[in-house]
Each structure stands twice: as structure tokens, then as C-alpha cells.
Amino acid sequence: MWLYVAGSLLVGILAGAINGFFVAQLRLQPIITTYATSFLYAGLALFILPNPGGGIPGSIARLYRNQMPLVYP
């Protein structure tokens, strides 16, 4: 599981670096760059995943359910 967490963080850092490059080096507007790359990333996610939203393995769901502390208001 931690390998996937680290991989997700690296992908997020890479996505931020791409946005930062477009804003800092190419002098594009940050809001336009963010929208444009979010559409590209959403399209890539739909290409990779079989359906929108995806899912998580049952073992990770059980780990999350069993180890999160319960907080009652």
C-alpha cells in the first residue's frame, strides 16, 4: 500500500511541476493552465480506468475501516 501512496505523491508532484513550468517559463495564466491540465489529467484517468471513479481493493478498504479512530460529536 505504501508503494502506491508514494507513487501517487510522485505523480502529484510531477503534475504540479508541469503546471509550474507552464506558468513560470511559458508565462501562461495560472487559472487557464490549471483548467487545461485538469482536463488533460481527467481524460488520461478515463483512458486508464475502465469507468469513471474507479475503486479500491477490498484489503485497503478493510485496513481503512479497521484502523481509523471513531470520533463521536
DOROLUM-753543 format. One record per atom (N, C-alpha, C): atom name; y, z, x. Coordinates in Angstrom, 3 decimals. Example, Ala and Ser with C-alpha at 12.3 -4.5 7.8 and 13.67 -1.06 7.14 Angstrom:
# DOROLUM-753543
(r "N"; (-5.690; 7.800; 13.190))
(r "CA"; (-4.500; 7.800; 12.300))
(r "C"; (-3.300; 7.800; 13.200))
(r "N"; (-2.250; 7.080; 12.850))
(r "CA"; (-1.060; 7.140; 13.670))
(r "C"; (0.030; 7.870; 12.900))
This chain:
# DOROLUM-753543
(r "N"; (-1.181; 0.000; 0.821))
(r "CA"; (0.000; 0.000; 0.000))
(r "C"; (1.254; 0.000; 0.871))
(r "N"; (1.249; 0.744; 1.943))
(r "CA"; (2.451; 0.832; 2.783))
(r "C"; (2.744; -0.494; 3.480))
(r "N"; (1.712; -1.273; 3.707))
(r "CA"; (1.927; -2.597; 4.283))
(r "C"; (2.727; -3.466; 3.321))
(r "N"; (2.421; -3.370; 2.031))
(r "CA"; (3.165; -4.130; 1.028))
(r "C"; (4.592; -3.613; 0.866))
(r "N"; (4.769; -2.319; 0.994))
(r "CA"; (6.117; -1.753; 0.929))
(r "C"; (6.947; -2.273; 2.109))
(r "N"; (6.366; -2.244; 3.290))
(r "CA"; (7.080; -2.739; 4.472))
(r "C"; (7.365; -4.228; 4.350))
(r "N"; (6.404; -4.987; 3.838))
(r "CA"; (6.619; -6.416; 3.645))
(r "C"; (7.730; -6.691; 2.646))
(r "N"; (7.768; -5.913; 1.572))
(r "CA"; (8.821; -6.080; 0.573))
(r "C"; (10.191; -5.764; 1.160))
(r "N"; (10.262; -4.720; 1.972))
(r "CA"; (11.534; -4.382; 2.613))
(r "C"; (11.982; -5.486; 3.567))
(r "N"; (11.044; -6.050; 4.312))
(r "CA"; (11.397; -7.135; 5.229))
(r "C"; (11.875; -8.377; 4.478))
(r "N"; (11.245; -8.687; 3.353))
(r "CA"; (11.686; -9.825; 2.549))
(r "C"; (13.083; -9.562; 1.995))
(r "N"; (13.345; -8.335; 1.555))
(r "CA"; (14.672; -7.985; 1.064))
(r "C"; (15.736; -8.075; 2.148))
(r "N"; (15.390; -7.633; 3.339))
(r "CA"; (16.330; -7.731; 4.468))
(r "C"; (16.603; -9.192; 4.802))
(r "N"; (15.566; -10.016; 4.783))
(r "CA"; (15.748; -11.439; 5.055))
(r "C"; (16.628; -12.088; 3.992))
(r "N"; (16.414; -11.742; 2.730))
(r "CA"; (17.239; -12.297; 1.650))
(r "C"; (18.698; -11.875; 1.828))
(r "N"; (18.933; -10.634; 2.192))
(r "CA"; (20.300; -10.172; 2.445))
(r "C"; (20.926; -10.851; 3.639))
(r "N"; (20.128; -11.109; 4.668))
(r "CA"; (20.643; -11.804; 5.847))
(r "C"; (21.026; -13.242; 5.512))
(r "N"; (20.242; -13.871; 4.641))
(r "CA"; (20.581; -15.232; 4.218))
(r "C"; (21.900; -15.225; 3.451))
(r "N"; (22.055; -14.302; 2.525))
(r "CA"; (23.317; -14.185; 1.798))
(r "C"; (24.468; -13.895; 2.752))
(r "N"; (24.261; -12.984; 3.677))
(r "CA"; (25.299; -12.641; 4.643))
(r "C"; (25.702; -13.824; 5.505))
(r "N"; (24.741; -14.649; 5.882))
(r "CA"; (25.048; -15.846; 6.664))
(r "C"; (25.944; -16.795; 5.875))
(r "N"; (25.580; -17.028; 4.605))
(r "CA"; (26.387; -17.942; 3.792))
(r "C"; (27.802; -17.414; 3.584))
(r "N"; (27.941; -16.115; 3.441))
(r "CA"; (29.262; -15.540; 3.201))
(r "C"; (30.074; -15.469; 4.497))
(r "N"; (29.463; -14.975; 5.562))
(r "CA"; (30.212; -14.736; 6.797))
(r "C"; (30.438; -16.011; 7.614))
(r "N"; (29.428; -16.832; 7.745))
(r "CA"; (29.545; -18.004; 8.616))
(r "C"; (30.062; -19.241; 7.884))
(r "N"; (29.592; -19.453; 6.658))
(r "CA"; (29.998; -20.653; 5.928))
(r "C"; (31.195; -20.407; 5.020))
(r "N"; (31.650; -19.166; 4.957))
(r "CA"; (32.841; -18.778; 4.194))
(r "C"; (32.741; -19.119; 2.703))
(r "N"; (31.546; -18.956; 2.132))
(r "CA"; (31.384; -19.151; 0.693))
(r "C"; (31.742; -17.857; -0.031))
(r "N"; (32.124; -17.968; -1.283))
(r "CA"; (32.461; -16.785; -2.075))
(r "C"; (31.205; -15.939; -2.291))
(r "N"; (31.297; -14.622; -2.091))
(r "CA"; (30.115; -13.762; -2.219))
(r "C"; (29.459; -13.813; -3.599))
(r "N"; (30.246; -13.861; -4.667))
(r "CA"; (29.656; -13.852; -6.001))
(r "C"; (28.903; -15.150; -6.271))
(r "N"; (29.441; -16.268; -5.821))
(r "CA"; (28.776; -17.559; -6.001))
(r "C"; (27.497; -17.607; -5.185))
(r "N"; (27.558; -17.123; -3.969))
(r "CA"; (26.371; -17.103; -3.108))
(r "C"; (25.282; -16.217; -3.710))
(r "N"; (25.667; -15.071; -4.229))
(r "CA"; (24.693; -14.156; -4.818))
(r "C"; (24.016; -14.779; -6.025))
(r "N"; (24.792; -15.390; -6.906))
(r "CA"; (24.204; -16.049; -8.072))
(r "C"; (23.291; -17.196; -7.663))
(r "N"; (23.751; -18.023; -6.740))
(r "CA"; (22.965; -19.190; -6.332))
(r "C"; (21.637; -18.769; -5.699))
(r "N"; (21.682; -17.814; -4.794))
(r "CA"; (20.431; -17.401; -4.160))
(r "C"; (19.532; -16.634; -5.129))
(r "N"; (20.116; -15.935; -6.097))
(r "CA"; (19.253; -15.241; -7.067))
(r "C"; (18.482; -16.253; -7.907))
(r "N"; (19.110; -17.386; -8.239))
(r "CA"; (18.392; -18.433; -8.961))
(r "C"; (17.286; -19.027; -8.093))
(r "N"; (17.568; -19.212; -6.815))
(r "CA"; (16.534; -19.730; -5.912))
(r "C"; (15.376; -18.748; -5.771))
(r "N"; (15.676; -17.462; -5.625))
(r "CA"; (14.622; -16.458; -5.477))
(r "C"; (13.812; -16.314; -6.760))
(r "N"; (14.466; -16.414; -7.917))
(r "CA"; (13.750; -16.341; -9.191))
(r "C"; (12.819; -17.542; -9.346))
(r "N"; (13.274; -18.706; -8.957))
(r "CA"; (12.417; -19.891; -9.001))
(r "C"; (11.243; -19.773; -8.055))
(r "N"; (11.475; -19.232; -6.882))
(r "CA"; (10.391; -19.024; -5.925))
(r "C"; (9.380; -18.008; -6.456))
(r "N"; (9.871; -16.967; -7.097))
(r "CA"; (8.963; -15.967; -7.663))
(r "C"; (8.108; -16.575; -8.778))
(r "N"; (8.702; -17.419; -9.620))
(r "CA"; (7.927; -18.078; -10.676))
(r "C"; (6.926; -19.067; -10.097))
(r "N"; (7.250; -19.649; -8.958))
(r "CA"; (6.316; -20.556; -8.296))
(r "C"; (5.119; -19.785; -7.736))
(r "N"; (5.370; -18.590; -7.182))
(r "CA"; (4.311; -17.799; -6.567))
(r "C"; (3.473; -17.064; -7.614))
(r "N"; (4.144; -16.451; -8.595))
(r "CA"; (3.437; -15.660; -9.602))
(r "C"; (2.895; -16.571; -10.703))
(r "N"; (1.756; -16.215; -11.282))
(r "CA"; (1.206; -17.047; -12.343))
(r "C"; (2.004; -16.972; -13.647))
(r "N"; (2.688; -15.853; -13.885))
(r "CA"; (3.505; -15.711; -15.090))
(r "C"; (4.677; -14.781; -14.774))
(r "N"; (5.764; -14.867; -15.550))
(r "CA"; (6.924; -14.018; -15.249))
(r "C"; (6.580; -12.536; -15.322))
(r "N"; (7.112; -11.767; -14.387))
(r "CA"; (6.910; -10.319; -14.398))
(r "C"; (5.790; -9.854; -13.499))
(r "N"; (4.694; -10.563; -13.507))
(r "CA"; (3.558; -10.181; -12.666))
(r "C"; (2.939; -8.873; -13.094))
(r "N"; (2.303; -8.199; -12.198))
(r "CA"; (1.651; -6.924; -12.473))
(r "C"; (1.351; -6.221; -11.173))
(r "N"; (0.824; -5.036; -11.290))
(r "CA"; (0.435; -4.290; -10.099))
(r "C"; (-1.035; -3.934; -10.224))
(r "N"; (-1.719; -3.781; -9.107))
(r "CA"; (-3.127; -3.390; -9.160))
(r "C"; (-3.301; -2.018; -9.795))
(r "N"; (-4.433; -1.824; -10.445))
(r "CA"; (-4.714; -0.561; -11.112))
(r "C"; (-4.700; 0.625; -10.161))
(r "N"; (-5.139; 0.433; -8.912))
(r "CA"; (-5.169; 1.546; -7.959))
(r "C"; (-3.757; 2.041; -7.650))
(r "N"; (-2.798; 1.142; -7.553))
(r "CA"; (-1.417; 1.552; -7.288))
(r "C"; (-0.828; 2.241; -8.512))
(r "N"; (-1.143; 1.749; -9.695))
(r "CA"; (-0.652; 2.388; -10.917))
(r "C"; (-1.202; 3.807; -11.037))
(r "N"; (-2.483; 3.994; -10.718))
(r "CA"; (-3.071; 5.344; -10.773))
(r "C"; (-2.434; 6.255; -9.730))
(r "N"; (-2.179; 5.730; -8.536))
(r "CA"; (-1.525; 6.526; -7.490))
(r "C"; (-0.146; 6.974; -7.953))
(r "N"; (0.591; 6.068; -8.555))
(r "CA"; (1.927; 6.394; -9.044))
(r "C"; (1.862; 7.432; -10.160))
(r "N"; (0.941; 7.271; -11.075))
(r "CA"; (0.844; 8.196; -12.202))
(r "C"; (0.383; 9.580; -11.771))
(r "N"; (-0.467; 9.669; -10.771))
(r "CA"; (-1.026; 10.963; -10.366))
(r "C"; (-0.157; 11.731; -9.407))
(r "N"; (0.718; 11.079; -8.658))
(r "CA"; (1.458; 11.787; -7.625))
(r "C"; (2.931; 11.985; -7.937))
(r "N"; (3.416; 11.423; -9.027))
(r "CA"; (4.813; 11.647; -9.383))
(r "C"; (4.953; 12.978; -10.087))
(r "N"; (5.897; 13.824; -9.672))
(r "CA"; (6.062; 15.118; -10.339))
(r "C"; (6.611; 14.939; -11.748))
(r "N"; (6.129; 15.759; -12.649))
(r "CA"; (6.627; 15.726; -14.017))
(r "C"; (7.896; 16.551; -14.122))
(r "N"; (8.889; 15.990; -14.734))
(r "CA"; (10.171; 16.672; -14.908))
(r "C"; (10.463; 16.689; -16.387))
(r "N"; (10.616; 17.869; -16.931))
(r "CA"; (10.927; 18.013; -18.340))
(r "C"; (12.384; 18.468; -18.488))
(r "N"; (13.112; 17.834; -19.411))
(r "CA"; (14.526; 18.218; -19.569))
(r "C"; (14.691; 19.597; -20.181))
